[in-house]
Amino acid sequence: MVTICLGSPAEEARQALQRANVDLLVLVDEDAETVQPYQVSGTPTTYLIDSQGVIVMSNAGYGTGAESKLRAGIKRALEE
């Protein structure tokens, strides 16, 4: 799993992950340059990318059902 921190300094992202006790790879985009090319419409935006590098699912924002949508997407990707 990889996450991209948009619009914040690397140190701020590191501290937030440390407070949340999360250990994962974080890319930092302080100028939010990835928003346009990846059509980010809310945060967090989650992308499920298959082994060929194709985006097979995306979900923007928090909300009811986001976790089940991601789980279903992962299950479909693993079945293919």
N, CA, C and O atoms as a printed pandas DataFrame, in Angstrom:
     atom_number atom_name residue_name chain_id  residue_number  x_coord  y_coord  z_coord
0              1         N          MET        A               1    0.843   -1.164    0.000
1              2        CA          MET        A               1    0.000    0.000    0.000
2              3         C          MET        A               1    0.893    1.232    0.000
3              4         O          MET        A               1    1.894    1.296    0.714
4              5         N          VAL        A               2    0.518    2.185   -0.796
5              6        CA          VAL        A               2    1.229    3.456   -0.896
6              7         C          VAL        A               2    0.203    4.565   -0.749
7              8         O          VAL        A               2   -0.916    4.449   -1.249
8              9         N          THR        A               3    0.569    5.622   -0.077
9             10        CA          THR        A               3   -0.311    6.769    0.039
10            11         C          THR        A               3    0.433    8.015   -0.407
11            12         O          THR        A               3    1.659    8.079   -0.317
12            13         N          ILE        A               4   -0.302    8.997   -0.883
13            14        CA          ILE        A               4    0.285   10.271   -1.281
14            15         C          ILE        A               4   -0.312   11.354   -0.395
15            16         O          ILE        A               4   -1.530   11.511   -0.318
16            17         N          CYS        A               5    0.546   12.084    0.258
17            18        CA          CYS        A               5    0.116   13.202    1.089
18            19         C          CYS        A               5    0.092   14.445    0.211
19            20         O          CYS        A               5    1.122   14.848   -0.329
20            21         N          LEU        A               6   -1.075   15.050    0.066
21            22        CA          LEU        A               6   -1.239   16.213   -0.805
22            23         C          LEU        A               6   -1.219   17.513   -0.026
23            24         O          LEU        A               6   -1.932   17.670    0.965
24            25         N          GLY        A               7   -0.397   18.440   -0.484
25            26        CA          GLY        A               7   -0.430   19.798    0.046
26            27         C          GLY        A               7    0.121   20.000    1.439
27            28         O          GLY        A               7   -0.122   21.043    2.046
28            29         N          SER        A               8    0.856   19.036    1.963
29            30        CA          SER        A               8    1.440   19.171    3.298
30            31         C          SER        A               8    2.914   18.809    3.242
31            32         O          SER        A               8    3.330   18.008    2.404
32            33         N          PRO        A               9    3.699   19.393    4.127
33            34        CA          PRO        A               9    5.123   19.044    4.183
34            35         C          PRO        A               9    5.329   17.603    4.661
35            36         O          PRO        A               9    4.483   17.045    5.360
36            37         N          ALA        A              10    6.442   17.020    4.282
37            38        CA          ALA        A              10    6.764   15.637    4.639
38            39         C          ALA        A              10    6.742   15.426    6.151
39            40         O          ALA        A              10    6.245   14.403    6.623
40            41         N          GLU        A              11    7.268   16.368    6.906
41            42        CA          GLU        A              11    7.319   16.219    8.364
42            43         C          GLU        A              11    5.912   16.156    8.958
43            44         O          GLU        A              11    5.670   15.393    9.894
44            45         N          GLU        A              12    5.008   16.932    8.436
45            46        CA          GLU        A              12    3.622   16.901    8.920
46            47         C          GLU        A              12    2.985   15.543    8.637
47            48         O          GLU        A              12    2.277   14.999    9.484
48            49         N          ALA        A              13    3.232   15.000    7.459
49            50        CA          ALA        A              13    2.697   13.679    7.110
50            51         C          ALA        A              13    3.289   12.611    8.026
51            52         O          ALA        A              13    2.572   11.734    8.510
52            53         N          ARG        A              14    4.603   12.688    8.261
53            54        CA          ARG        A              14    5.269   11.719    9.124
54            55         C          ARG        A              14    4.677   11.748   10.529
55            56         O          ARG        A              14    4.428   10.697   11.121
56            57         N          GLN        A              15    4.453   12.935   11.060
57            58        CA          GLN        A              15    3.899   13.062   12.406
58            59         C          GLN        A              15    2.471   12.517   12.472
59            60         O          GLN        A              15    2.100   11.864   13.448
60            61         N          ALA        A              16    1.679   12.780   11.449
61            62        CA          ALA        A              16    0.295   12.280   11.438
62            63         C          ALA        A              16    0.267   10.757   11.417
63            64         O          ALA        A              16   -0.534   10.141   12.120
64            65         N          LEU        A              17    1.133   10.150   10.618
65            66        CA          LEU        A              17    1.188    8.689   10.567
66            67         C          LEU        A              17    1.689    8.111   11.885
67            68         O          LEU        A              17    1.215    7.068   12.337
68            69         N          GLN        A              18    2.641    8.791   12.492
69            70        CA          GLN        A              18    3.162    8.341   13.776
70            71         C          GLN        A              18    2.068    8.391   14.845
71            72         O          GLN        A              18    1.933    7.462   15.641
72            73         N          ARG        A              19    1.289    9.474   14.864
73            74        CA          ARG        A              19    0.180    9.591   15.830
74            75         C          ARG        A              19   -0.859    8.499   15.611
75            76         O          ARG        A              19   -1.450    7.994   16.566
76            77         N          ALA        A              20   -1.078    8.138   14.349
77            78        CA          ALA        A              20   -2.077    7.119   14.024
78            79         C          ALA        A              20   -1.512    5.705   14.127
79            80         O          ALA        A              20   -2.228    4.723   13.928
80            81         N          ASN        A              21   -0.214    5.614   14.444
81            82        CA          ASN        A              21    0.461    4.322   14.545
82            83         C          ASN        A              21    0.319    3.517   13.250
83            84         O          ASN        A              21   -0.012    2.332   13.269
84            85         N          VAL        A              22    0.579    4.191   12.129
85            86        CA          VAL        A              22    0.481    3.576   10.810
86            87         C          VAL        A              22    1.876    3.522   10.200
87            88         O          VAL        A              22    2.619    4.502   10.237
88            89         N          ASP        A              23    2.223    2.367    9.637
89            90        CA          ASP        A              23    3.521    2.188    9.009
90            91         C          ASP        A              23    3.301    1.804    7.552
91            92         O          ASP        A              23    3.021    0.646    7.244
92            93         N          LEU        A              24    3.429    2.785    6.656
93            94        CA          LEU        A              24    3.310    2.515    5.233
94            95         C          LEU        A              24    4.092    3.539    4.439
95            96         O          LEU        A              24    4.493    4.575    4.967
96            97         N          LEU        A              25    4.305    3.244    3.170
97            98        CA          LEU        A              25    5.064    4.134    2.302
98            99         C          LEU        A              25    4.219    5.356    1.970
99           100         O          LEU        A              25    3.085    5.231    1.507
100          101         N          VAL        A              26    4.781    6.540    2.211
101          102        CA          VAL        A              26    4.078    7.786    1.930
102          103         C          VAL        A              26    4.895    8.610    0.943
103          104         O          VAL        A              26    6.064    8.910    1.185
104          105         N          LEU        A              27    4.277    8.965   -0.155
105          106        CA          LEU        A              27    4.867    9.901   -1.099
106          107         C          LEU        A              27    4.316   11.272   -0.750
107          108         O          LEU        A              27    3.146   11.390   -0.386
108          109         N          VAL        A              28    5.121   12.292   -0.853
109          110        CA          VAL        A              28    4.694   13.635   -0.470
110          111         C          VAL        A              28    4.623   14.511   -1.704
111          112         O          VAL        A              28    5.590   14.629   -2.457
112          113         N          ASP        A              29    3.459   15.128   -1.905
113          114        CA          ASP        A              29    3.222   16.054   -3.020
114          115         C          ASP        A              29    2.806   17.384   -2.408
115          116         O          ASP        A              29    1.620   17.707   -2.346
116          117         N          GLU        A              30    3.792   18.152   -1.957
117          118        CA          GLU        A              30    3.509   19.402   -1.252
118          119         C          GLU        A              30    2.734   20.397   -2.102
119          120         O          GLU        A              30    1.960   21.192   -1.568
120          121         N          ASP        A              31    2.930   20.367   -3.414
121          122        CA          ASP        A              31    2.262   21.316   -4.306
122          123         C          ASP        A              31    0.987   20.754   -4.925
123          124         O          ASP        A              31    0.369   21.408   -5.765
124          125         N          ALA        A              32    0.588   19.551   -4.524
125          126        CA          ALA        A              32   -0.637   18.888   -5.013
126          127         C          ALA        A              32   -0.667   18.774   -6.534
127          128         O          ALA        A              32   -1.713   18.956   -7.157
128          129         N          GLU        A              33    0.481   18.472   -7.122
129          130        CA          GLU        A              33    0.573   18.346   -8.577
130          131         C          GLU        A              33   -0.085   17.081   -9.117
131          132         O          GLU        A              33   -0.349   16.998  -10.317
132          133         N          THR        A              34   -0.355   16.100   -8.270
133          134        CA          THR        A              34   -0.972   14.862   -8.736
134          135         C          THR        A              34   -2.500   14.938   -8.784
135          136         O          THR        A              34   -3.147   14.032   -9.309
136          137         N          VAL        A              35   -3.071   15.995   -8.248
137          138        CA          VAL        A              35   -4.537   16.123   -8.211
138          139         C          VAL        A              35   -5.128   16.094   -9.613
139          140         O          VAL        A              35   -6.061   15.332   -9.868
140          141         N          GLN        A              36   -4.618   16.888  -10.508
141          142        CA          GLN        A              36   -5.164   16.980  -11.866
142          143         C          GLN        A              36   -4.989   15.683  -12.660
143          144         O          GLN        A              36   -5.984   15.149  -13.150
144          145         N          PRO        A              37   -3.772   15.152  -12.809
145          146        CA          PRO        A              37   -3.611   13.961  -13.638
146          147         C          PRO        A              37   -4.366   12.739  -13.126
147          148         O          PRO        A              37   -4.787   11.895  -13.917
148          149         N          TYR        A              38   -4.540   12.637  -11.800
149          150        CA          TYR        A              38   -5.250   11.487  -11.242
150          151         C          TYR        A              38   -6.708   11.797  -10.916
151          152         O          TYR        A              38   -7.402   10.969  -10.327
152          153         N          GLN        A              39   -7.165   12.963  -11.289
153          154        CA          GLN        A              39   -8.560   13.376  -11.122
154          155         C          GLN        A              39   -9.046   13.173   -9.680
155          156         O          GLN        A              39  -10.106   12.595   -9.443
156          157         N          VAL        A              40   -8.256   13.657   -8.736
157          158        CA          VAL        A              40   -8.615   13.542   -7.324
158          159         C          VAL        A              40   -9.751   14.521   -7.052
159          160         O          VAL        A              40   -9.609   15.725   -7.264
160          161         N          SER        A              41  -10.883   13.991   -6.580
161          162        CA          SER        A              41  -12.043   14.839   -6.331
162          163         C          SER        A              41  -12.355   14.979   -4.847
163          164         O          SER        A              41  -13.257   15.727   -4.469
164          165         N          GLY        A              42  -11.626   14.274   -4.019
165          166        CA          GLY        A              42  -11.820   14.352   -2.575
166          167         C          GLY        A              42  -10.700   13.615   -1.883
167          168         O          GLY        A              42   -9.960   12.857   -2.510
168          169         N          THR        A              43  -10.577   13.836   -0.598
169          170        CA          THR        A              43   -9.561   13.095    0.136
170          171         C          THR        A              43  -10.203   12.360    1.291
171          172         O          THR        A              43  -11.066   12.921    1.966
172          173         N          PRO        A              44   -9.823   11.162    1.534
173          174        CA          PRO        A              44   -8.846   10.450    0.737
174          175         C          PRO        A              44   -9.465    9.948   -0.562
175          176         O          PRO        A              44  -10.674    9.727   -0.632
176          177         N          THR        A              45   -8.658    9.771   -1.568
177          178        CA          THR        A              45   -9.068    9.070   -2.778
178          179         C          THR        A              45   -8.270    7.784   -2.817
179          180         O          THR        A              45   -7.043    7.798   -2.720
180          181         N          THR        A              46   -8.971    6.674   -2.960
181          182        CA          THR        A              46   -8.352    5.357   -2.957
182          183         C          THR        A              46   -8.431    4.770   -4.354
183          184         O          THR        A              46   -9.483    4.798   -4.993
184          185         N          TYR        A              47   -7.317    4.244   -4.820
185          186        CA          TYR        A              47   -7.267    3.574   -6.117
186          187         C          TYR        A              47   -6.819    2.137   -5.903
187          188         O          TYR        A              47   -5.893    1.872   -5.136
188          189         N          LEU        A              48   -7.480    1.217   -6.582
189          190        CA          LEU        A              48   -7.050   -0.174   -6.597
190          191         C          LEU        A              48   -6.459   -0.407   -7.979
191          192         O          LEU        A              48   -7.141   -0.258   -8.993
192          193         N          ILE        A              49   -5.180   -0.774   -8.007
193          194        CA          ILE        A              49   -4.457   -0.933   -9.261
194          195         C          ILE        A              49   -4.080   -2.393   -9.416
195          196         O          ILE        A              49   -3.513   -2.992   -8.503
196          197         N          ASP        A              50   -4.399   -2.975  -10.586
197          198        CA          ASP        A              50   -4.105   -4.392  -10.787
198          199         C          ASP        A              50   -2.634   -4.618  -11.124
199          200         O          ASP        A              50   -1.854   -3.669  -11.202
200          201         N          SER        A              51   -2.265   -5.874  -11.321
201          202        CA          SER        A              51   -0.863   -6.222  -11.562
202          203         C          SER        A              51   -0.334   -5.688  -12.881
203          204         O          SER        A              51    0.878   -5.670  -13.099
204          205         N          GLN        A              52   -1.230   -5.250  -13.769
205          206        CA          GLN        A              52   -0.820   -4.671  -15.047
206          207         C          GLN        A              52   -0.708   -3.148  -14.971
207          208         O          GLN        A              52   -0.369   -2.495  -15.958
208          209         N          GLY        A              53   -0.995   -2.585  -13.791
209          210        CA          GLY        A              53   -0.914   -1.143  -13.607
210          211         C          GLY        A              53   -2.173   -0.397  -14.008
211          212         O          GLY        A              53   -2.146    0.824  -14.164
212          213         N          VAL        A              54   -3.273   -1.115  -14.177
213          214        CA          VAL        A              54   -4.546   -0.520  -14.578
214          215         C          VAL        A              54   -5.382   -0.213  -13.330
215          216         O          VAL        A              54   -5.522   -1.059  -12.447
216          217         N          ILE        A              55   -5.935    1.002  -13.265
217          218        CA          ILE        A              55   -6.825    1.355  -12.164
218          219         C          ILE        A              55   -8.140    0.611  -12.380
219          220         O          ILE        A              55   -8.840    0.842  -13.366
220          221         N          VAL        A              56   -8.467   -0.278  -11.452
221          222        CA          VAL        A              56   -9.684   -1.076  -11.585
222          223         C          VAL        A              56  -10.811   -0.598  -10.672
223          224         O          VAL        A              56  -11.952   -1.040  -10.806
224          225         N          MET        A              57  -10.489    0.306   -9.744
225          226        CA          MET        A              57  -11.499    0.842   -8.852
226          227         C          MET        A              57  -10.967    2.116   -8.224
227          228         O          MET        A              57   -9.771    2.237   -7.959
228          229         N          SER        A              58  -11.861    3.066   -7.987
229          230        CA          SER        A              58  -11.480    4.256   -7.237
230          231         C          SER        A              58  -12.635    4.676   -6.347
231          232         O          SER        A              58  -13.799    4.410   -6.647
232          233         N          ASN        A              59  -12.298    5.330   -5.257
233          234        CA          ASN        A              59  -13.314    5.812   -4.331
234          235         C          ASN        A              59  -12.804    7.113   -3.720
235          236         O          ASN        A              59  -11.676    7.173   -3.231
236          237         N          ALA        A              60  -13.626    8.141   -3.748
237          238        CA          ALA        A              60  -13.229    9.444   -3.203
238          239         C          ALA        A              60  -13.942    9.708   -1.885
239          240         O          ALA        A              60  -15.150    9.507   -1.760
240          241         N          GLY        A              61  -13.175   10.159   -0.915
241          242        CA          GLY        A              61  -13.739   10.578    0.358
242          243         C          GLY        A              61  -13.987    9.447    1.331
243          244         O          GLY        A              61  -13.766    8.271    1.042
244          245         N          TYR        A              62  -14.458    9.856    2.500
245          246        CA          TYR        A              62  -14.853    8.908    3.541
246          247         C          TYR        A              62  -16.335    8.637    3.343
247          248         O          TYR        A              62  -17.020    9.367    2.627
248          249         N          GLY        A              63  -16.805    7.620    3.960
249          250        CA          GLY        A              63  -18.241    7.420    3.930
250          251         C          GLY        A              63  -18.619    5.980    4.151
251          252         O          GLY        A              63  -17.794    5.070    4.067
252          253         N          THR        A              64  -19.881    5.803    4.432
253          254        CA          THR        A              64  -20.417    4.473    4.628
254          255         C          THR        A              64  -20.245    3.664    3.359
255          256         O          THR        A              64  -20.585    4.124    2.269
256          257         N          GLY        A              65  -19.722    2.471    3.499
257          258        CA          GLY        A              65  -19.570    1.583    2.362
258          259         C          GLY        A              65  -18.225    1.647    1.674
259          260         O          GLY        A              65  -17.956    0.822    0.801
260          261         N          ALA        A              66  -17.372    2.585    2.027
261          262        CA          ALA        A              66  -16.066    2.698    1.366
262          263         C          ALA        A              66  -15.225    1.448    1.594
263          264         O          ALA        A              66  -14.592    0.943    0.667
264          265         N          GLU        A              67  -15.218    0.950    2.830
265          266        CA          GLU        A              67  -14.422   -0.240    3.128
266          267         C          GLU        A              67  -14.952   -1.457    2.392
267          268         O          GLU        A              67  -14.167   -2.231    1.844
268          269         N          SER        A              68  -16.268   -1.644    2.366
269          270        CA          SER        A              68  -16.827   -2.815    1.676
270          271         C          SER        A              68  -16.601   -2.719    0.164
271          272         O          SER        A              68  -16.398   -3.735   -0.501
272          273         N          LYS        A              69  -16.637   -1.506   -0.373
273          274        CA          LYS        A              69  -16.358   -1.323   -1.799
274          275         C          LYS        A              69  -14.915   -1.720   -2.115
275          276         O          LYS        A              69  -14.655   -2.382   -3.120
276          277         N          LEU        A              70  -13.981   -1.314   -1.255
277          278        CA          LEU        A              70  -12.584   -1.662   -1.458
278          279         C          LEU        A              70  -12.378   -3.168   -1.322
279          280         O          LEU        A              70  -11.677   -3.773   -2.133
280          281         N          ARG        A              71  -12.980   -3.771   -0.311
281          282        CA          ARG        A              71  -12.857   -5.224   -0.128
282          283         C          ARG        A              71  -13.395   -5.980   -1.351
283          284         O          ARG        A              71  -12.780   -6.943   -1.808
284          285         N          ALA        A              72  -14.529   -5.545   -1.868
285          286        CA          ALA        A              72  -15.107   -6.194   -3.050
286          287         C          ALA        A              72  -14.197   -6.017   -4.257
287          288         O          ALA        A              72  -14.023   -6.947   -5.044
288          289         N          GLY        A              73  -13.621   -4.841   -4.409
289          290        CA          GLY        A              73  -12.703   -4.592   -5.514
290          291         C          GLY        A              73  -11.471   -5.461   -5.437
291          292         O          GLY        A              73  -11.017   -5.989   -6.452
292          293         N          ILE        A              74  -10.919   -5.616   -4.237
293          294        CA          ILE        A              74   -9.752   -6.477   -4.043
294          295         C          ILE        A              74  -10.105   -7.917   -4.364
295          296         O          ILE        A              74   -9.335   -8.619   -5.019
296          297         N          LYS        A              75  -11.261   -8.357   -3.908
297          298        CA          LYS        A              75  -11.696   -9.735   -4.168
298          299         C          LYS        A              75  -11.830   -9.979   -5.663
299          300         O          LYS        A              75  -11.381  -11.010   -6.164
300          301         N          ARG        A              76  -12.446   -9.039   -6.385
301          302        CA          ARG        A              76  -12.585   -9.175   -7.854
302          303         C          ARG        A              76  -11.214   -9.215   -8.522
303          304         O          ARG        A              76  -10.983  -10.018   -9.426
304          305         N          ALA        A              77  -10.316   -8.357   -8.081
305          306        CA          ALA        A              77   -8.980   -8.296   -8.689
306          307         C          ALA        A              77   -8.217   -9.596   -8.475
307          308         O          ALA        A              77   -7.501  -10.050   -9.368
308          309         N          LEU        A              78   -8.366  -10.199   -7.295
309          310        CA          LEU        A              78   -7.679  -11.442   -7.004
310          311         C          LEU        A              78   -8.266  -12.618   -7.775
311          312         O          LEU        A              78   -7.561  -13.588   -8.055
312          313         N          GLU        A              79   -9.528  -12.542   -8.114
313          314        CA          GLU        A              79  -10.185  -13.620   -8.858
314          315         C          GLU        A              79   -9.809  -13.608  -10.331
315          316         O          GLU        A              79   -9.928  -14.635  -11.000
316          317         N          GLU        A              80   -9.361  -12.478  -10.850
317          318        CA          GLU        A              80   -9.039  -12.365  -12.271
318          319         C          GLU        A              80   -7.704  -12.954  -12.597
319          320         O          GLU        A              80   -7.288  -12.936  -13.755
